[in-house]
Structure formats: C-alpha cells, structure tokens
Amino acid sequence: MKITDSKYGQCLYFTSAALARKVEKLAIESWKAVDLPPSYAYLLMAVLEEPGIQPSLLSAELHLQPSTITRLIEKLEEKKLAVRTYEGKITNVYPTPKAKEMQPKMKECLNRFYKQYTSLLGEEESSRLVQDMGKIADKLGK
C-alpha cells in the first residue's frame, strides 16, 4: 500500500516518519562502502572538515543532543577514526590518519547517496524537497 493511500497519509508525523525510514534505508546502503552508519559518517565528515572541532559545535551542526554526539565520538574512537584532546574544560575532536585516508571514499558515498535519491525524485524535486524540509524543520524548532 502506498503511504498516500493510508488512512494516516494526511498526518505529518506518519508521513515524515515513513519518509525518514525510506531515506535512512537509502543512506545506510550508500554508506556501506566505508562500513559506517550515516550518523557516524556525517559526524566524521564534520571532524575531517574542521579538525579540532568541539563537541558543542558538532551538536549544533548535526542537530543532535550532546549525549548523542559523545556516544558517536566514543564509537569513532573505538574504530580508531577520531581522537579527543582536552585543554582544561575544552574538548577538541580530531580525525586520525585512518579517517583521513577514508575521506575520498566518504565523498564517493555521499555522492552515491545524492545520485540515488535524485535518480528517483529528479534533481529539481530533490532540491526543492530538501529546501522545504529544512524550512519546515526550522519553523517547528521555534
């Protein structure tokens, strides 16, 4: 049955959750090449783009709770992909050499994910959907 045919198809919660599950499935498939779940991969990309970034900035950038960021960083440390340093009360997160080696492959995964959903939706609709969802999320976050 199509989501639009469901008796809950007009409900924001139901349709957004169904969409999130479908997008998550595409993302997981795209990130398999680096053996990372999408949330870990996006955090690691942020660390690679800004070595020494603080967890509070990662939390703001990724819209995740600080406790979630801490858990993700711990897992990346276990995988030898990130390391934390401490300067007094300030924590900085750095990529390891292993993570730096993975960066080109991570970019390929990101591009694969983009190509996957744009091939299904079309570039124009994909772009509009992402922009609209961002605006809606901002409005609901107020």
C-alpha positions, 0 to 999 in steps of 0.5 A, a space after each residue: 500500500 502506498 503511504 498516500 493511500 493510508 488512512 494516516 497519509 494526511 498526518 505529518 508525523 506518519 508521513 515524515 516518519 515513513 519518509 525518514 525510514 525510506 531515506 535512512 534505508 537509502 543512506 545506510 546502503 550508500 554508506 556501506 562502502 566505508 562500513 559506517 552508519 550515516 550518523 557516524 559518517 556525517 559526524 566524521 565528515 564534520 571532524 575531517 572538515 574542521 579538525 579540532 572541532 568541539 563537541 558543542 559545535 558538532 551538536 549544533 551542526 548535526 542537530 543532535 543532543 550532546 549525549 548523542 554526539 559523545 556516544 558517536 565520538 566514543 564509537 569513532 574512537 573505538 574504530 580508531 577514526 577520531 581522537 579527543 584532546 582536552 585543554 582544561 574544560 575544552 574538548 577538541 575532536 580530531 580525525 586520525 590518519 585512518 579517517 583521513 585516508 577514508 575521506 575520498 571514499 566518504 565523498 564517493 558515498 555521499 555522492 552515491 547517496 545524492 545520485 540515488 535519491 535524485 535518480 528517483 525524485 529528479 534533481 529539481 524535486 530533490 532540491 526543492 524537497 530538501 529546501 522545504 524540509 529544512 524550512 519546515 524543520 526550522 519553523 517547528 524548532 521555534 
